Amino acid sequence: MHTKVCDMLGIEFPILAFSHCRDVVAAVSKAGGMGVLGVTAHTPAQLEIDLDWIEQYNGGKPYGVDVIVPAKYTGSDEGGLDRAKLATLIPVEHQQFVNGLLERYGVPALPDGEVAPTGEGSWSHKGAQPLIDISLAHPIRLIANALGPAPASLVDQAHAQDVLVAGLVGKRQHAERQKNAGVDIVIAQGYEAGGHTGEIATMVLVPEIVDAMGDTPVLAAGGIGRGRQMAAAMALGAQGVWTGSVWLTTEEAETHPVVKQKFLAATSSDTLRSRASTGKPARQLRTAWTDEWEREDGPQPLGMPLHGMLIAEAQRRIARGANTAGSGAAQLVNYFVGQIVGSMNQVKPARQVVMEMVEEYVETMDRLNAQMQG
């Protein structure tokens, strides 16, 4: 099971776990894989706190961070985000649609004194740079970027700190751009994955990317949460796996309780790619929220980051209201998750998930070897 990626990252198992939860990141790293913290929604102050916490509890093992610096977003041609200017681009009918949605489902207002989120986050070079600076001031081993080739400034800054750079891709041409940008690891993320994905399935995508990347190692992502799937990814030429959804129902995960119960009950058919949550196609649980945005008489989701700005307060209200008796917020609340959700039907410690993946991988390889010899 030892691969080039294990040597590059200094880990025992080539299992990388993307999570927004610091507890999951620390637990997976401590178990021999590598936890990667998604930091896009962090403020700089909160990121400092979470990275310090991970370093205290991960047993000194390697870990990484994941940022989102999209290659293209509304306002990028003008040099970056100007919130005041962007806010004027949100159509009145979109705001009326969201307000009407909250009213129809009886979603409570935010408590007095709670400041509503703005929603633009770090979806730009300018917004992500403070998070990148803080991350690289910590002993991370890897920084990953999604939604386009890694900016040259990120690659140069990371390499200057002896930090490896990874890039997520959904097409061969995307991988070639990432390699040209200087990334060290390419993550081939198939259609089955949660979050922002392309339209090519993992089984088809991984060998295409492996063949195109030469000596640059490839991690497989999308529909991977068990050892048999990991063995399949390695058979396709991957040097390891990038996993995300499978950690959302672990004991350590901070997944909203109502969403976690939805995940545990869901089948592999209960997800869809929708622009309803970010403005870009992202696989998530099908709920009343995604259904409402697919109505023929409703508006189309806006682009990134306008859509996030539009729905930020609504999403906070929905998350808060989902536990309120009499509110329809529980019907609306959802989250990103891949098709592997159909196998996520039991709450387990993150360490157990790692060990079960490793054990099933070994059993699978033993069975294949026996078949070859027979």
VOPAGU-2260 file (C-alpha; in pm, 1 decimal, decimal comma):
REM VOPAGU-2260
SITE   aa  ch    i         X         Y         Z
SITE  MET   A    0       0,0       0,0       0,0
SITE  HIS   A    1     301,8     225,8      29,6
SITE  THR   A    2     310,4     466,9    -265,9
SITE  LYS   A    3     501,8     767,4    -393,4
SITE  VAL   A    4     242,3     993,5    -233,1
SITE  CYS   A    5     315,4     836,0     106,2
SITE  ASP   A    6     682,3     925,1      65,5
SITE  MET   A    7     605,7    1277,8     -53,1
SITE  LEU   A    8     369,6    1353,3     233,9
SITE  GLY   A    9     531,7    1144,7     507,0
SITE  ILE   A   10     219,6     937,8     577,8
SITE  GLU   A   11     155,1     569,1     638,4
SITE  PHE   A   12    -155,4     521,9     423,2
SITE  PRO   A   13    -230,4     709,7      97,4
SITE  ILE   A   14    -570,4     818,2     227,2
SITE  LEU   A   15    -634,1    1193,1     227,1
SITE  ALA   A   16    -942,1    1319,8     407,3
SITE  PHE   A   17   -1090,5    1655,0     313,9
SITE  SER   A   18   -1303,0    1799,0     593,2
SITE  HIS   A   19   -1419,5    2133,9     726,3
SITE  CYS   A   20   -1395,3    1984,1    1075,5
SITE  ARG   A   21   -1063,7    2011,8    1256,8
SITE  ASP   A   22   -1147,0    1704,9    1469,7
SITE  VAL   A   23   -1171,6    1486,0    1160,2
SITE  VAL   A   24    -848,0    1628,6    1019,3
SITE  ALA   A   25    -656,3    1554,0    1338,6
SITE  ALA   A   26    -807,5    1206,0    1378,9
SITE  VAL   A   27    -728,7    1092,8    1023,7
SITE  SER   A   28    -371,5    1222,8    1038,7
SITE  LYS   A   29    -322,2    1052,7    1372,0
SITE  ALA   A   30    -454,1     725,6    1223,3
SITE  GLY   A   31    -189,1     727,7     949,8
SITE  GLY   A   32    -365,8     906,8     665,9
SITE  MET   A   33    -364,6    1281,7     606,3
SITE  GLY   A   34    -640,1    1517,9     714,2
SITE  VAL   A   35    -689,2    1824,9     494,8
SITE  LEU   A   36    -881,7    2116,6     643,6
SITE  GLY   A   37   -1118,5    2306,3     415,0
SITE  VAL   A   38   -1060,7    2669,9     508,7
SITE  THR   A   39   -1266,9    2871,7     260,3
SITE  ALA   A   40   -1533,2    2958,8     518,2
SITE  HIS   A   41   -1279,2    3046,4     788,4
SITE  THR   A   42   -1194,4    3392,1     904,8
SITE  PRO   A   43    -820,1    3447,5     949,7
SITE  ALA   A   44    -864,1    3451,4    1329,0
SITE  GLN   A   45   -1059,5    3124,9    1332,8
SITE  LEU   A   46    -806,6    2960,6    1102,3
SITE  GLU   A   47    -524,0    3041,5    1344,0
SITE  ILE   A   48    -723,3    2882,4    1624,4
SITE  ASP   A   49    -807,8    2568,5    1427,3
SITE  LEU   A   50    -454,7    2509,0    1295,0
SITE  ASP   A   51    -313,1    2549,8    1645,5
SITE  TRP   A   52    -572,6    2299,5    1770,4
SITE  ILE   A   53    -490,2    2044,4    1499,5
SITE  GLU   A   54    -120,6    2064,4    1581,3
SITE  GLN   A   55    -200,7    2003,3    1946,5
SITE  TYR   A   56    -410,4    1692,9    1882,0
SITE  ASN   A   57    -281,9    1526,2    1563,7
SITE  GLY   A   58      15,2    1361,6    1730,9
SITE  GLY   A   59     265,9    1560,7    1526,9
SITE  LYS   A   60     153,8    1390,3    1205,1
SITE  PRO   A   61     138,9    1569,4     867,4
SITE  TYR   A   62    -175,7    1756,0     767,5
SITE  GLY   A   63    -285,8    1996,7     496,6
SITE  VAL   A   64    -531,2    2270,4     404,6
SITE  ASP   A   65    -765,4    2322,6     110,0
SITE  VAL   A   66    -845,9    2666,4     -32,1
SITE  ILE   A   67   -1073,5    2772,4    -315,5
SITE  VAL   A   68    -925,1    3027,3    -552,2
SITE  PRO   A   69   -1145,1    3005,0    -862,6
SITE  ALA   A   70    -989,4    3086,3   -1195,8
SITE  LYS   A   71   -1301,8    3280,2   -1294,7
SITE  TYR   A   72   -1567,6    3453,2   -1083,8
SITE  THR   A   73   -1790,7    3757,5   -1105,7
SITE  GLY   A   74   -1566,3    4060,1   -1066,8
SITE  SER   A   75   -1240,9    3882,4   -1147,7
SITE  ASP   A   76   -1194,0    4078,3   -1468,4
SITE  GLU   A   77   -1208,6    4402,4   -1268,5
SITE  GLY   A   78    -937,2    4293,8   -1029,4
SITE  GLY   A   79   -1130,6    4123,0    -752,8
SITE  LEU   A   80   -1429,6    4143,9    -525,5
SITE  ASP   A   81   -1594,2    4475,2    -444,1
SITE  ARG   A   82   -1881,0    4376,5    -215,2
SITE  ALA   A   83   -2070,3    4703,6    -248,9
SITE  LYS   A   84   -2049,7    4688,3    -625,9
SITE  LEU   A   85   -2134,3    4319,0    -644,9
SITE  ALA   A   86   -2436,8    4362,7    -419,1
SITE  THR   A   87   -2590,9    4591,1    -679,6
SITE  LEU   A   88   -2569,6    4304,8    -932,3
SITE  ILE   A   89   -2809,8    4083,9    -734,5
SITE  PRO   A   90   -3150,9    4112,0    -902,6
SITE  VAL   A   91   -3444,1    4219,3    -687,9
SITE  GLU   A   92   -3648,8    3921,2    -806,6
SITE  HIS   A   93   -3384,0    3681,2    -670,9
SITE  GLN   A   94   -3397,9    3839,8    -327,2
SITE  GLN   A   95   -3777,0    3829,2    -338,6
SITE  PHE   A   96   -3763,6    3459,4    -431,6
SITE  VAL   A   97   -3539,5    3378,0    -134,2
SITE  ASN   A   98   -3748,4    3586,0     105,7
SITE  GLY   A   99   -4066,4    3419,9     -17,1
SITE  LEU   A  100   -3907,5    3075,8      21,0
SITE  LEU   A  101   -3819,1    3142,1     384,4
SITE  GLU   A  102   -4167,1    3271,8     454,5
SITE  ARG   A  103   -4342,7    2975,2     295,2
SITE  TYR   A  104   -4138,3    2726,4     496,4
SITE  GLY   A  105   -4175,6    2922,4     819,7
SITE  VAL   A  106   -3801,3    2968,1     873,7
SITE  PRO   A  107   -3737,3    3178,8    1187,6
SITE  ALA   A  108   -3538,1    3502,2    1174,3
SITE  LEU   A  109   -3190,6    3513,3    1326,6
SITE  PRO   A  110   -3177,3    3589,7    1699,5
SITE  ASP   A  111   -3148,3    3954,4    1794,8
SITE  GLY   A  112   -2788,6    4072,3    1782,9
SITE  GLU   A  113   -2662,0    3796,6    1553,5
SITE  VAL   A  114   -2487,4    3943,4    1250,2
SITE  ALA   A  115   -2587,9    3778,7     924,4
SITE  PRO   A  116   -2302,3    3633,8     715,4
SITE  THR   A  117   -2212,4    3821,3     398,1
SITE  GLY   A  118   -2149,3    3514,2     185,9
SITE  GLU   A  119   -1854,9    3626,8     -25,3
SITE  GLY   A  120   -1603,8    3435,8     187,9
SITE  SER   A  121   -1263,2    3383,7      27,2
SITE  TRP   A  122   -1389,5    3307,4    -323,7
SITE  SER   A  123   -1114,5    3518,9    -482,7
SITE  HIS   A  124    -737,5    3561,5    -486,4
SITE  LYS   A  125    -767,6    3863,7    -260,0
SITE  GLY   A  126    -999,1    3688,7     -15,8
SITE  ALA   A  127    -793,6    3368,9      -1,1
SITE  GLN   A  128    -451,1    3528,4      38,8
SITE  PRO   A  129    -474,1    3593,6     416,3
SITE  LEU   A  130    -577,5    3230,3     466,2
SITE  ILE   A  131    -289,1    3111,6     249,6
SITE  ASP   A  132     -43,1    3329,0     442,4
SITE  ILE   A  133    -164,1    3194,9     777,9
SITE  SER   A  134    -161,8    2834,4     657,1
SITE  LEU   A  135     193,9    2858,6     526,1
SITE  ALA   A  136     306,9    3007,3     856,0
SITE  HIS   A  137     209,1    2672,4    1013,2
SITE  PRO   A  138     383,8    2336,9     955,3
SITE  ILE   A  139     138,9    2212,1     692,8
SITE  ARG   A  140     264,6    1959,0     438,2
SITE  LEU   A  141      12,8    2019,8     160,4
SITE  ILE   A  142    -206,3    2298,0      25,3
SITE  ALA   A  143    -476,3    2208,6    -226,6
SITE  ASN   A  144    -670,2    2439,0    -457,1
SITE  ALA   A  145    -995,5    2378,1    -639,9
SITE  LEU   A  146   -1188,3    2550,2    -918,9
SITE  GLY   A  147    -906,7    2614,5   -1160,1
SITE  PRO   A  148    -528,1    2594,4   -1189,4
SITE  ALA   A  149    -332,2    2701,4    -885,4
SITE  PRO   A  150    -216,4    3064,3    -918,4
SITE  ALA   A  151     157,7    3100,2    -974,8
SITE  SER   A  152     183,3    3306,5    -657,1
SITE  LEU   A  153      36,0    3020,6    -452,1
SITE  VAL   A  154     269,1    2760,9    -605,3
SITE  ASP   A  155     577,2    2979,5    -556,8
SITE  GLN   A  156     483,4    3074,7    -202,2
SITE  ALA   A  157     412,8    2713,6    -102,6
SITE  HIS   A  158     728,8    2573,0    -260,8
SITE  ALA   A  159     934,0    2839,9     -86,4
SITE  GLN   A  160     806,6    2692,1     241,2
SITE  ASP   A  161     868,5    2332,2     123,2
SITE  VAL   A  162     491,6    2273,6     106,9
SITE  LEU   A  163     346,4    2059,3    -170,6
SITE  VAL   A  164      62,6    2186,0    -387,6
SITE  ALA   A  165    -230,0    1978,0    -513,3
SITE  GLY   A  166    -497,5    2069,5    -765,7
SITE  LEU   A  167    -841,4    1918,5    -816,4
SITE  VAL   A  168    -947,7    1845,5   -1174,5
SITE  GLY   A  169   -1245,3    1701,7   -1357,7
SITE  LYS   A  170   -1102,8    1686,4   -1711,3
SITE  ARG   A  171    -774,2    1594,5   -1875,7
SITE  GLN   A  172    -718,7    1951,2   -1998,3
SITE  HIS   A  173    -769,9    2078,1   -1645,4
SITE  ALA   A  174    -498,3    1839,4   -1526,0
SITE  GLU   A  175    -260,0    1960,3   -1794,6
SITE  ARG   A  176    -316,4    2319,2   -1683,1
SITE  GLN   A  177    -249,6    2220,3   -1321,4
SITE  LYS   A  178      72,8    2044,9   -1419,0
SITE  ASN   A  179     182,6    2347,0   -1620,7
SITE  ALA   A  180     109,2    2561,8   -1316,5
SITE  GLY   A  181     361,5    2355,0   -1119,0
SITE  VAL   A  182     144,2    2150,0    -885,1
SITE  ASP   A  183     301,4    1844,4    -725,1
SITE  ILE   A  184      -8,3    1623,6    -704,8
SITE  VAL   A  185    -317,9    1612,4    -924,0
SITE  ILE   A  186    -650,8    1502,1    -776,4
SITE  ALA   A  187    -879,0    1344,6   -1037,9
SITE  GLN   A  188   -1226,6    1405,3    -901,7
SITE  GLY   A  189   -1507,0    1216,7   -1069,9
SITE  TYR   A  190   -1871,8    1300,8   -1118,7
SITE  GLU   A  191   -1972,5    1090,6    -815,7
SITE  ALA   A  192   -1796,3    1320,9    -568,4
SITE  GLY   A  193   -1959,7    1567,9    -334,8
SITE  GLY   A  194   -1909,9    1940,6    -387,1
SITE  HIS   A  195   -1795,0    2099,7    -712,8
SITE  THR   A  196   -1750,9    1831,9    -976,1
SITE  GLY   A  197   -1731,3    1787,7   -1350,4
SITE  GLU   A  198   -1929,7    1546,1   -1563,2
SITE  ILE   A  199   -1686,8    1254,4   -1607,4
SITE  ALA   A  200   -1711,5     948,0   -1384,0
SITE  THR   A  201   -1417,6     840,6   -1168,8
SITE  MET   A  202   -1370,8     507,2   -1348,7
SITE  VAL   A  203   -1317,6     689,7   -1678,6
SITE  LEU   A  204   -1141,5    1000,0   -1548,4
SITE  VAL   A  205    -863,7     850,7   -1335,0
SITE  PRO   A  206    -682,1     648,5   -1606,1
SITE  GLU   A  207    -713,1     941,7   -1847,5
SITE  ILE   A  208    -545,9    1171,8   -1596,3
SITE  VAL   A  209    -283,4     914,5   -1495,8
SITE  ASP   A  210    -182,7     863,5   -1858,9
SITE  ALA   A  211    -156,9    1238,7   -1914,8
SITE  MET   A  212      40,6    1324,1   -1600,9
SITE  GLY   A  213     352,9    1114,0   -1647,4
SITE  ASP   A  214     560,6    1129,8   -1329,6
SITE  THR   A  215     317,9    1362,1   -1148,7
SITE  PRO   A  216     125,5    1143,2    -901,1
SITE  VAL   A  217    -253,2    1130,6    -917,3
SITE  LEU   A  218    -503,4    1084,3    -636,6
SITE  ALA   A  219    -847,5     944,7    -719,3
SITE  ALA   A  220   -1159,0    1113,6    -581,7
SITE  GLY   A  221   -1529,5    1056,5    -624,7
SITE  GLY   A  222   -1731,7     764,1    -492,5
SITE  ILE   A  223   -1449,6     639,8    -269,7
SITE  GLY   A  224   -1518,8     548,7      90,5
SITE  ARG   A  225   -1430,7     180,0     120,1
SITE  GLY   A  226   -1123,8     -36,6      70,7
SITE  ARG   A  227   -1258,7    -204,1    -241,9
SITE  GLN   A  228   -1304,9     134,6    -404,6
SITE  MET   A  229    -955,8     232,3    -297,8
SITE  ALA   A  230    -817,8     -86,2    -456,2
SITE  ALA   A  231   -1002,8      -2,1    -777,1
SITE  ALA   A  232    -852,7     347,9    -777,0
SITE  MET   A  233    -501,4     208,1    -733,9
SITE  ALA   A  234    -565,6     -42,8   -1013,5
SITE  LEU   A  235    -651,4     253,1   -1237,1
SITE  GLY   A  236    -307,5     399,4   -1167,4
SITE  ALA   A  237    -378,0     634,6    -876,9
SITE  GLN   A  238    -114,8     672,9    -605,8
SITE  GLY   A  239    -377,4     721,9    -335,9
SITE  VAL   A  240    -727,8     849,8    -270,2
SITE  TRP   A  241    -882,1    1184,4    -181,9
SITE  THR   A  242   -1196,2    1132,7      25,0
SITE  GLY   A  243   -1453,1    1374,0     163,9
SITE  SER   A  244   -1812,9    1262,8     201,2
SITE  VAL   A  245   -1737,7     952,1     405,9
SITE  TRP   A  246   -1618,6    1166,7     698,6
SITE  LEU   A  247   -1945,9    1359,2     727,4
SITE  THR   A  248   -2111,6    1088,0     936,0
SITE  THR   A  249   -1815,9    1013,9    1163,3
SITE  GLU   A  250   -1833,0    1075,9    1537,4
SITE  GLU   A  251   -1597,2    1370,9    1507,8
SITE  ALA   A  252   -1783,8    1545,6    1225,0
SITE  GLU   A  253   -1960,0    1872,0    1300,1
SITE  THR   A  254   -2226,3    1798,7    1039,2
SITE  HIS   A  255   -2562,1    1954,4    1128,2
SITE  PRO   A  256   -2755,6    1688,3    1327,8
SITE  VAL   A  257   -3055,0    1699,1    1093,3
SITE  VAL   A  258   -2829,6    1672,8     788,2
SITE  LYS   A  259   -2636,4    1384,9     943,5
SITE  GLN   A  260   -2960,5    1193,2     994,3
SITE  LYS   A  261   -3055,4    1262,8     632,0
SITE  PHE   A  262   -2719,7    1127,4     518,6
SITE  LEU   A  263   -2756,0     811,6     727,4
SITE  ALA   A  264   -3095,6     744,1     569,5
SITE  ALA   A  265   -3005,3     843,4     211,7
SITE  THR   A  266   -2941,7     615,8     -83,0
SITE  SER   A  267   -2691,7     668,3    -362,1
SITE  SER   A  268   -2975,6     810,1    -572,5
SITE  ASP   A  269   -3051,9    1093,4    -331,0
SITE  THR   A  270   -2790,7    1342,3    -454,1
SITE  LEU   A  271   -2770,9    1572,9    -754,9
SITE  ARG   A  272   -2542,2    1829,5    -912,5
SITE  SER   A  273   -2700,8    2167,7    -859,1
SITE  ARG   A  274   -2601,9    2534,5    -862,7
SITE  ALA   A  275   -2842,1    2599,7    -573,6
SITE  SER   A  276   -2576,3    2630,6    -302,6
SITE  THR   A  277   -2278,9    2811,6    -457,4
SITE  GLY   A  278   -2368,5    2919,9    -809,1
SITE  LYS   A  279   -2146,3    2650,6    -961,7
SITE  PRO   A  280   -2250,8    2287,7   -1018,5
SITE  ALA   A  281   -2194,1    2103,1    -691,8
SITE  ARG   A  282   -2316,8    1759,3    -586,9
SITE  GLN   A  283   -2528,8    1774,5    -274,2
SITE  LEU   A  284   -2818,7    1606,0    -102,1
SITE  ARG   A  285   -3149,4    1653,1    -283,3
SITE  THR   A  286   -3381,5    1848,1     -52,2
SITE  ALA   A  287   -3662,8    2099,8     -71,6
SITE  TRP   A  288   -3390,1    2365,8    -116,3
SITE  THR   A  289   -3257,5    2214,7    -439,2
SITE  ASP   A  290   -3609,2    2135,5    -559,4
SITE  GLU   A  291   -3716,8    2497,6    -512,9
SITE  TRP   A  292   -3425,1    2623,2    -723,7
SITE  GLU   A  293   -3522,6    2383,3   -1003,1
SITE  ARG   A  294   -3877,4    2518,1   -1032,7
SITE  GLU   A  295   -3959,6    2632,3   -1384,3
SITE  ASP   A  296   -4133,4    2944,4   -1250,7
SITE  GLY   A  297   -3837,6    3044,9   -1033,1
SITE  PRO   A  298   -3513,0    3229,3   -1108,5
SITE  GLN   A  299   -3191,5    3059,0   -1211,0
SITE  PRO   A  300   -2909,6    3054,5    -950,9
SITE  LEU   A  301   -2663,7    3339,9    -987,8
SITE  GLY   A  302   -2292,8    3298,3   -1059,8
SITE  MET   A  303   -2020,1    3272,6    -795,7
SITE  PRO   A  304   -1988,6    3464,9    -563,4
SITE  LEU   A  305   -2322,1    3645,0    -617,0
SITE  HIS   A  306   -2527,2    3338,3    -533,1
SITE  GLY   A  307   -2338,9    3286,5    -207,6
SITE  MET   A  308   -2401,4    3648,9    -114,8
SITE  LEU   A  309   -2769,3    3611,3    -201,9
SITE  ILE   A  310   -2833,9    3303,7      13,4
SITE  ALA   A  311   -2584,8    3346,7     299,4
SITE  GLU   A  312   -2831,8    3479,4     555,6
SITE  ALA   A  313   -3100,8    3238,4     439,1
SITE  GLN   A  314   -2868,9    2940,1     484,3
SITE  ARG   A  315   -2780,3    3054,1     836,7
SITE  ARG   A  316   -3147,6    3090,7     921,5
SITE  ILE   A  317   -3227,3    2748,7     776,2
SITE  ALA   A  318   -2946,4    2580,0     971,4
SITE  ARG   A  319   -3061,9    2744,6    1293,4
SITE  GLY   A  320   -3427,8    2679,0    1228,0
SITE  ALA   A  321   -3391,2    2313,0    1133,1
SITE  ASN   A  322   -3409,7    2215,0    1501,6
SITE  THR   A  323   -3707,0    2442,0    1574,5
SITE  ALA   A  324   -4042,5    2270,4    1618,6
SITE  GLY   A  325   -4297,7    2380,1    1361,9
SITE  SER   A  326   -4040,1    2519,7    1120,7
SITE  GLY   A  327   -4007,3    2383,9     769,8
SITE  ALA   A  328   -3634,6    2455,6     776,9
SITE  ALA   A  329   -3562,8    2085,3     829,4
SITE  GLN   A  330   -3701,1    2022,7     479,5
SITE  LEU   A  331   -3466,9    2282,8     331,5
SITE  VAL   A  332   -3142,9    2214,2     517,5
SITE  ASN   A  333   -2885,3    2026,6     311,7
SITE  TYR   A  334   -2513,4    1991,7     245,9
SITE  PHE   A  335   -2263,3    1874,7     -13,1
SITE  VAL   A  336   -2224,1    1498,3     -33,4
SITE  GLY   A  337   -2128,9    1243,3    -296,3
SITE  GLN   A  338   -2301,3     930,2    -419,0
SITE  ILE   A  339   -2109,6     728,4    -158,1
SITE  VAL   A  340   -2374,7     855,7      84,8
SITE  GLY   A  341   -2566,9     533,9      18,9
SITE  SER   A  342   -2296,3     346,4     213,0
SITE  MET   A  343   -2275,7     602,2     494,6
SITE  ASN   A  344   -2536,5     440,7     718,1
SITE  GLN   A  345   -2355,4     413,0    1050,4
SITE  VAL   A  346   -2180,2     665,3    1275,2
SITE  LYS   A  347   -1819,1     558,8    1338,2
SITE  PRO   A  348   -1499,3     716,3    1475,1
SITE  ALA   A  349   -1280,8     855,9    1195,8
SITE  ARG   A  350    -997,6     623,8    1297,3
SITE  GLN   A  351   -1224,5     323,0    1248,2
SITE  VAL   A  352   -1313,8     442,3     898,5
SITE  VAL   A  353    -942,3     461,8     812,3
SITE  MET   A  354    -867,5     117,9     953,5
SITE  GLU   A  355   -1166,1     -44,1     781,1
SITE  MET   A  356   -1059,2     106,0     449,0
SITE  VAL   A  357    -707,1     -30,5     494,4
SITE  GLU   A  358    -826,8    -375,8     601,8
SITE  GLU   A  359   -1073,4    -405,1     314,0
SITE  TYR   A  360    -807,4    -287,1      69,3
SITE  VAL   A  361    -567,5    -558,2     188,0
SITE  GLU   A  362    -841,8    -825,2     173,6
SITE  THR   A  363    -931,7    -714,5    -178,6
SITE  MET   A  364    -573,1    -729,8    -299,6
SITE  ASP   A  365    -528,4   -1074,1    -141,3
SITE  ARG   A  366    -841,3   -1197,9    -316,8
SITE  LEU   A  367    -723,6   -1058,7    -651,6
SITE  ASN   A  368    -381,2   -1217,7    -607,8
SITE  ALA   A  369    -546,4   -1550,3    -529,5
SITE  GLN   A  370    -758,0   -1522,4    -843,1
SITE  MET   A  371    -448,6   -1451,7   -1053,2
SITE  GLN   A  372    -269,6   -1755,7    -911,1
SITE  GLY   A  373    -575,8   -1978,1    -953,5
